[in-house]
Amino acid sequence: MDKIVKRYYQLKQQQKETEQELKELRDQIISFCQEKETSEFAAGPYRVKLISQARKEFDDAKLYGALPDPELWRMLSKSDPAKIAGLVKLGVIKEERLQDTYALKEIRLLQVDKR
């Protein structure tokens, strides 16, 4: 068991290092795109694409006040964008009621594919 635990620890450390390196490389690629004012380019056999998305970050107090039925809050317990989107899609909550309960956060997704 000592070997298994040791190997697990080593892999977790390697994972942390890999994630840190990925973050640094991602930041460099995004900076390059910003400098060149582009969201897509080719690098050797790879195609790089930056995709912007807007995500809703809900204010729990405002959301609670906007819900038509306080019982819905029990279903959510805290604002979960996926659950809220599901309730909107089902027609339980109207999108208009949620209008001032969230802020849009712009995120960038980095996609690198081999051509």
C-alpha positions as CSV (number, residue, x, y, z in Angstrom):
1,M,0.0,0.0,0.0
2,D,2.9,2.4,0.6
3,K,3.9,2.2,-3.0
4,I,0.3,2.9,-4.1
5,V,0.0,5.9,-1.8
6,K,3.5,7.2,-2.9
7,R,2.6,6.9,-6.6
8,Y,-0.8,8.6,-6.0
9,Y,1.0,11.5,-4.3
10,Q,3.5,11.7,-7.1
11,L,0.8,11.8,-9.7
12,K,-1.2,14.5,-7.8
13,Q,2.0,16.6,-7.7
14,Q,2.5,16.1,-11.4
15,Q,-1.1,17.0,-12.1
16,K,-0.7,20.3,-10.2
17,E,2.5,21.1,-12.1
18,T,0.8,20.2,-15.4
19,E,-2.2,22.3,-14.6
20,Q,0.0,25.3,-13.7
21,E,1.9,24.9,-17.0
22,L,-1.3,24.7,-19.0
23,K,-2.6,27.9,-17.3
24,E,0.6,29.7,-18.2
25,L,0.6,28.5,-21.8
26,R,-3.1,29.4,-22.1
27,D,-2.4,32.9,-20.8
28,Q,0.4,33.3,-23.4
29,I,-1.8,32.1,-26.3
30,I,-4.6,34.5,-25.2
31,S,-2.1,37.4,-24.9
32,F,-0.8,36.6,-28.4
33,C,-4.4,36.7,-29.7
34,Q,-5.1,40.0,-28.0
35,E,-1.8,41.5,-29.4
36,K,-2.7,40.4,-32.9
37,E,-6.4,41.3,-32.4
38,T,-7.5,37.9,-33.7
39,S,-9.5,35.0,-32.2
40,E,-8.3,32.3,-34.6
41,F,-4.9,31.4,-36.1
42,A,-2.9,28.4,-37.3
43,A,0.4,27.3,-35.7
44,G,2.0,24.5,-37.6
45,P,-0.4,21.6,-37.7
46,Y,-2.6,23.2,-35.1
47,R,-5.6,25.4,-35.3
48,V,-6.2,27.8,-32.4
49,K,-9.6,29.4,-31.7
50,L,-10.7,31.7,-28.9
51,I,-14.4,31.4,-28.1
52,S,-16.0,34.1,-25.9
53,Q,-19.0,33.2,-23.8
54,A,-21.1,35.2,-21.4
55,R,-22.0,33.4,-18.1
56,K,-24.6,34.6,-15.7
57,E,-23.5,35.1,-12.1
58,F,-26.6,35.4,-9.9
59,D,-27.0,37.5,-6.8
60,D,-28.8,35.2,-4.4
61,A,-30.7,38.0,-2.6
62,K,-32.0,39.5,-5.8
63,L,-32.8,36.1,-7.2
64,Y,-34.8,35.1,-4.1
65,G,-36.8,38.3,-4.5
66,A,-37.5,37.6,-8.1
67,L,-38.9,34.1,-7.7
68,P,-42.6,33.9,-8.1
69,D,-42.9,31.2,-5.4
70,P,-40.5,31.1,-2.3
71,E,-40.8,27.3,-2.5
72,L,-38.7,27.4,-5.6
73,W,-35.8,28.6,-3.5
74,R,-35.8,25.2,-1.7
75,M,-35.2,23.5,-5.1
76,L,-32.3,25.8,-5.7
77,S,-30.9,26.4,-2.2
78,K,-28.3,28.6,-3.9
79,S,-28.1,30.0,-7.3
80,D,-27.2,27.3,-9.8
81,P,-27.2,28.7,-13.4
82,A,-27.9,25.2,-14.9
83,K,-30.9,24.7,-12.6
84,I,-32.2,28.2,-13.2
85,A,-31.9,27.8,-16.9
86,G,-33.8,24.6,-16.6
87,L,-36.7,26.3,-14.7
88,V,-36.7,29.0,-17.4
89,K,-36.8,26.5,-20.1
90,L,-39.7,24.6,-18.4
91,G,-41.6,27.9,-18.1
92,V,-41.6,27.8,-14.3
93,I,-39.8,31.2,-14.2
94,K,-40.0,33.8,-16.8
95,E,-36.6,35.2,-18.1
96,E,-37.9,38.8,-17.6
97,R,-38.3,38.2,-13.8
98,L,-34.6,37.4,-13.6
99,Q,-33.4,40.4,-15.5
100,D,-31.7,42.3,-12.7
101,T,-30.7,39.3,-10.6
102,Y,-27.4,38.5,-12.4
103,A,-24.3,40.0,-13.9
104,L,-22.8,38.7,-17.2
105,K,-19.2,37.5,-16.9
106,E,-17.3,37.2,-20.1
107,I,-15.1,34.1,-20.3
108,R,-12.7,32.9,-23.0
109,L,-12.5,29.3,-23.9
110,L,-9.4,28.2,-25.7
111,Q,-9.7,25.5,-28.3
112,V,-6.7,23.9,-30.0
113,D,-7.2,21.2,-32.6
114,K,-4.9,19.3,-34.9
115,R,-5.7,20.0,-38.5
